């Protein structure tokens, strides 16, 4: 994996208003910490970072931060907060790493294939959306694909079913469920009780007998 350089600068801006002004200038506030790095408040260009994340390298790209007056640390993106409406980046945590030392990081799960269980009417229930993987920073994949094609109704796939190359080690519990095919929902028609027949109309009272004529 190639290491990509990204320019950054130490920032003095703190507090909500100052950080918002920083974002208005096209910068994303960030923090740098980790291996041989003192915790430092920095900022990176929003457009440059966005292009990196949406490139083939993905979120597990290994970067070298170019910061004035500092030795360029090698980092990965530990966490990136997004605006849920605009989908732009609000804040980034960069973790400084050593390329020859393994780290544990979250890797997203991508379910692929058309499940036979879903084809038969079952319902796909997604379990874990990511798993913890231990690896060298340059070996971490952006995501792991899990094929659910053969998953039938009532069956589940677990973390232990992920096929991993030898350079990756699963840290998440092997029994954790990734996906399950639930039986199709059965809607039982409610039995509608027949309405009781309307009460028979009351018989009209018989007419009073006519009085006999007086003689």
C-alpha positions in Angstrom: 0.0 0.0 0.0 1.3 3.4 -1.0 1.7 6.0 1.7 0.0 9.3 0.7 1.1 12.7 1.9 -1.4 15.1 3.3 -0.6 18.7 4.4 -1.7 19.8 7.9 -1.1 22.7 10.1 -1.1 23.2 13.9 -4.3 25.1 14.9 -4.8 27.5 17.7 -8.6 27.8 17.2 -10.6 26.3 20.0 -14.2 26.7 21.0 -17.3 26.2 18.9 -17.3 29.6 17.2 -13.7 29.6 16.2 -13.9 26.0 15.0 -16.9 26.9 12.8 -14.9 29.8 11.3 -12.2 27.3 10.5 -14.6 25.0 8.7 -15.9 28.1 6.8 -12.4 28.5 5.4 -12.5 25.0 4.0 -10.5 23.3 6.8 -11.4 20.4 9.0 -10.3 20.5 12.7 -8.5 17.4 13.7 -6.4 15.8 16.5 -3.2 13.9 16.2 -2.1 11.4 18.9 -0.5 8.0 19.3 2.9 6.4 18.6 5.7 8.9 19.4 3.3 11.8 18.9 2.2 14.3 21.5 -1.5 15.1 21.3 -1.7 18.0 18.9 -4.6 20.1 17.5 -4.3 20.3 13.8 -6.4 21.1 10.7 -6.4 19.7 7.1 -7.9 20.9 3.9 -11.4 19.5 3.6 -11.3 19.0 -0.2 -8.0 17.1 -0.1 -9.1 14.9 2.7 -12.5 14.2 1.1 -10.8 13.2 -2.2 -8.5 10.8 -0.2 -11.3 9.1 1.6 -13.4 8.6 -1.5 -10.4 7.3 -3.5 -9.6 3.6 -3.9 -7.6 3.8 -0.7 -10.8 4.3 1.4 -10.9 5.1 5.1 -7.9 2.9 5.9 -5.5 4.8 3.8 -2.1 5.3 5.4 -1.0 8.9 5.4 2.1 10.9 6.2 1.1 14.2 7.7 3.2 17.1 6.6 3.2 19.6 9.4 5.4 22.7 9.6 8.1 22.4 12.3 7.3 18.7 13.0 8.7 15.4 11.9 6.1 14.0 9.5 4.2 11.2 11.4 2.7 8.2 9.7 -1.0 8.0 10.6 -4.3 6.3 9.9 -7.8 7.8 10.3 -9.0 6.5 13.7 -12.3 8.3 13.5 -14.0 10.8 11.2 -17.2 12.6 12.2 -19.6 13.7 9.5 -22.4 16.2 9.2 -25.5 13.9 8.9 -27.2 16.4 6.6 -24.4 17.7 4.3 -22.2 14.6 4.7 -19.1 16.8 5.0 -16.4 16.1 7.6 -16.7 17.9 11.0 -13.7 16.4 12.9 -11.0 13.8 12.4 -8.8 11.8 14.8 -5.5 10.8 13.3 -3.6 7.9 15.0 0.1 7.9 14.6 1.4 4.4 14.0 4.6 2.4 13.4 4.5 0.6 10.1 6.2 -2.5 11.5 3.8 -2.8 14.5 0.4 -4.3 14.4 -2.7 -2.3 15.5 -6.3 -3.2 16.1 -8.9 -1.3 14.0 -12.5 -1.5 13.0 -13.2 -2.8 9.4 -16.6 -2.5 7.8 -18.6 -5.6 6.6 -20.1 -5.7 3.1 -22.7 -8.4 2.5 -22.6 -9.6 -1.2 -24.6 -12.1 -3.2 -28.3 -12.9 -3.3 -29.4 -15.2 -0.5 -31.4 -18.2 -1.4 -33.4 -17.6 1.8 -34.3 -14.1 0.7 -35.3 -15.5 -2.7 -37.7 -17.9 -0.9 -39.3 -15.0 1.0 -37.0 -14.8 4.1 -35.9 -11.5 5.6 -32.3 -10.5 5.8 -31.3 -9.2 9.2 -27.9 -7.5 9.3 -26.0 -8.1 12.5 -22.5 -6.5 12.9 -21.7 -3.7 10.5 -17.9 -3.9 11.4 -15.4 -6.2 13.1 -12.2 -5.6 14.9 -9.1 -6.7 13.0 -5.5 -6.8 14.0 -2.9 -6.2 11.3 0.0 -4.0 10.2 -1.3 -0.5 9.2 -0.5 -1.1 5.5 -2.4 -4.5 5.5 -5.7 -3.2 6.9 -8.5 -3.5 4.2 -11.1 -0.8 3.7 -13.8 -3.4 4.1 -14.4 -7.2 4.2 -16.8 -8.8 1.8 -19.0 -11.7 3.1 -21.0 -13.8 0.6 -24.5 -14.6 1.8 -25.6 -16.5 -1.4 -25.9 -19.9 0.2 -27.6 -18.6 3.4 -31.0 -20.2 3.8 -34.0 -19.3 6.0 -33.1 -19.8 9.6 -29.4 -19.8 9.0 -26.8 -17.3 10.2 -23.3 -16.2 9.4 -20.9 -15.5 12.2 -17.6 -13.6 12.5 -15.8 -17.0 12.4 -17.2 -17.5 8.8 -15.2 -14.5 7.4 -12.4 -15.7 5.2 -9.3 -13.8 6.2 -5.9 -13.7 4.6 -3.0 -14.8 6.9 -1.9 -11.2 7.6 -5.2 -10.4 9.2 -6.3 -11.6 12.7 -9.9 -11.5 13.9 -10.3 -9.8 17.2 -14.1 -9.7 17.4 -15.6 -12.8 19.1 -16.0 -15.6 16.6 -19.6 -16.2 17.7 -20.8 -12.7 16.8 -23.6 -12.8 14.2 -23.0 -11.0 10.9 -26.3 -11.8 9.2 -29.4 -14.0 9.7 -32.2 -14.9 7.3 -35.4 -14.7 9.3 -38.6 -16.7 8.3 -41.1 -14.7 6.3 -43.6 -12.8 8.3 -46.9 -14.6 8.5 -50.0 -12.5 8.7 -52.9 -14.3 10.3 -56.2 -13.1 9.1 -58.3 -12.0 11.9 -61.5 -14.0 12.2 -64.3 -11.6 11.8 -67.1 -12.8 14.0 -70.4 -12.8 12.1 -72.7 -10.2 13.4 -75.6 -11.7 15.3 -78.7 -11.5 13.2 -80.7 -8.4 14.0 -83.3 -9.0 16.6 -86.6 -9.7 15.0 -88.7 -6.8 14.9 -91.1 -6.7 17.7 -94.6 -7.7 16.5 -97.0 -4.8 16.5 -99.5 -5.1 19.3 -102.7 -6.5 18.0 -105.5 -4.1 17.6 -107.9 -3.8 20.5 -111.1 -5.7 19.9 -113.9 -3.4 18.7 -116.4 -2.6 21.3 -119.7 -4.3 20.7 -122.6 -2.0 19.9 -124.9 -1.2 22.7 -128.4 -2.7 22.3 
